[in-house]
Amino acid sequence: MKKPISSVLIFVIYTIPLYIYANDNITLNFHGNIKAAACNISGGDNIDINLNDISMSTFYTPGSGSNWKSFNIELKECSSYVNQVKLTFTGTVDNAEINSLYKNQGTATNIALQLQNQDGSIPLGNNKVLTVPTNGQTIVSIPLRTRAFSVTGNGTAGTLSTNITATITYL
């Protein structure tokens, strides 16, 4: 009779540790930040470019234009995650054959606004894109140039006013 009791005792001894183990819960907490890859526009969201007074005689002949006016779009505090800045220009087209002209909304007739990158190699008409590498810089200057231009000649006196939107995408 001793054998069955010892067998039961051995069984109980081996099964007790199975009930002694407790369940432990571990909570995993994850933390991080999602940073927007962006820059701030120096001077705000509106840039005014004054072409000053231009003689009407500048626009008598077809294909004539005023002197170029240089200006910059300045971006500051660019995130280190920004590798390139892509600007897409949109506005009212003046002449579909010349892809850098925007319609004058002012009172002068037969005169448009022409927009290009600084060296003139990239015409920046409606829906045109300019891509600028940031090279890891936190301050990025985007040099552009503009002028009044007459495709047909016979420009008349009046005001020159055009609104162009540059949509900035950070890559």
C-alpha positions in Angstrom: 0.0 0.0 0.0 2.9 2.2 0.4 3.5 2.2 -3.3 0.2 3.9 -4.3 0.6 6.6 -1.7 4.1 7.3 -2.8 3.0 7.4 -6.4 0.2 9.9 -5.6 2.7 11.9 -3.5 5.2 12.0 -6.4 2.4 13.0 -8.8 1.3 15.8 -6.4 4.9 17.0 -6.0 5.4 17.2 -9.7 2.1 18.9 -10.4 2.2 21.5 -7.7 4.8 23.6 -9.5 2.5 23.8 -12.5 -0.1 25.7 -10.3 2.5 27.9 -8.6 3.6 29.7 -11.7 1.8 33.0 -12.0 1.0 35.0 -15.1 2.9 38.3 -15.5 1.8 41.1 -17.8 4.2 43.4 -19.4 3.1 46.7 -20.9 5.1 47.9 -23.8 5.1 51.7 -24.1 6.2 53.1 -27.4 7.2 56.8 -27.8 8.3 58.9 -30.7 7.6 62.1 -32.6 6.3 62.5 -36.1 8.0 65.5 -37.5 6.8 67.4 -40.4 9.4 67.9 -43.0 8.9 71.6 -43.7 10.4 75.1 -43.7 9.0 78.4 -42.7 8.6 81.1 -45.3 10.6 84.2 -44.4 8.4 87.3 -44.6 5.1 85.4 -44.6 2.9 83.9 -47.2 2.7 86.9 -49.5 5.7 88.4 -51.4 5.1 91.7 -53.1 7.4 92.4 -56.2 7.3 96.0 -57.4 8.3 96.4 -61.1 8.2 100.2 -60.6 7.3 102.5 -63.5 8.1 101.2 -67.0 7.9 103.3 -70.1 5.1 102.4 -72.5 7.5 102.7 -75.4 9.2 99.5 -74.1 6.2 97.5 -75.4 5.7 98.9 -78.9 7.2 96.0 -80.7 6.2 92.3 -80.5 8.3 90.2 -78.1 9.5 93.2 -76.1 10.0 93.2 -72.4 11.1 95.4 -69.5 14.3 94.8 -67.6 14.4 91.7 -65.4 13.6 92.2 -61.7 15.3 89.7 -59.4 13.8 88.5 -56.2 14.1 85.5 -53.8 11.7 83.2 -52.0 13.5 82.7 -48.7 12.8 79.6 -46.6 14.1 79.3 -43.1 14.2 76.8 -40.2 14.1 73.9 -42.7 13.8 70.5 -41.1 16.7 68.2 -41.4 14.3 65.8 -43.1 13.9 68.1 -46.1 16.1 67.1 -49.0 14.4 69.1 -51.8 11.9 71.8 -52.1 9.5 71.6 -55.1 7.6 74.7 -56.1 4.6 74.4 -58.5 3.5 77.8 -59.9 -0.1 78.4 -60.8 -1.9 81.4 -62.2 -3.9 82.7 -65.2 -2.1 81.9 -68.4 -1.6 84.8 -70.8 -0.3 83.0 -73.9 -0.2 79.2 -74.1 2.7 79.3 -76.6 5.1 81.0 -74.2 5.1 78.9 -71.1 6.3 81.6 -68.7 3.6 84.2 -69.1 0.8 85.1 -66.7 -2.2 87.3 -67.6 -2.1 90.9 -66.5 -5.1 91.6 -64.3 -4.4 95.3 -64.3 -5.5 98.0 -66.8 -2.5 97.9 -69.2 -3.3 95.9 -72.3 -1.1 93.6 -74.4 1.3 93.2 -71.5 1.8 90.0 -69.4 4.1 89.0 -66.5 7.0 86.7 -67.3 8.5 84.4 -64.6 11.7 82.4 -64.7 14.4 81.0 -62.5 17.3 83.4 -61.9 19.4 82.4 -64.9 16.4 82.1 -67.2 16.9 78.4 -68.0 13.6 77.3 -66.5 10.4 79.1 -67.6 7.9 79.1 -64.7 4.5 79.4 -66.3 1.3 77.9 -65.1 1.7 74.4 -63.6 5.5 74.5 -64.1 7.7 73.0 -61.4 11.0 74.2 -60.0 12.9 71.7 -57.8 15.6 73.0 -55.5 17.9 70.8 -53.4 18.4 71.9 -49.8 21.8 70.3 -49.3 21.0 69.9 -45.6 20.8 73.7 -45.1 18.3 75.1 -42.7 18.0 78.4 -44.8 17.2 78.1 -48.5 17.1 81.0 -50.9 15.2 80.4 -54.2 16.3 83.1 -56.7 13.8 84.0 -59.4 13.3 86.8 -61.9 10.3 88.5 -63.5 9.4 91.2 -66.0 6.6 92.8 -67.9 6.5 91.3 -71.4 4.4 91.9 -74.6 4.0 89.1 -77.1 2.1 91.2 -79.7 3.5 94.7 -79.0 1.3 97.7 -78.9 1.2 97.7 -75.1 -0.9 100.4 -73.5 -0.4 102.4 -70.4 -2.0 101.2 -67.2 -1.4 99.1 -64.2 0.3 95.7 -64.1 -1.1 93.3 -61.5 -0.8 89.5 -61.4 -1.2 86.9 -58.7 0.8 83.7 -58.9 0.6 80.9 -56.3 3.7 78.9 -55.6 2.7 75.6 -53.9 5.6 74.3 -51.9 6.2 70.6 -51.5 8.9 69.3 -49.2 10.6 66.1 -50.2 
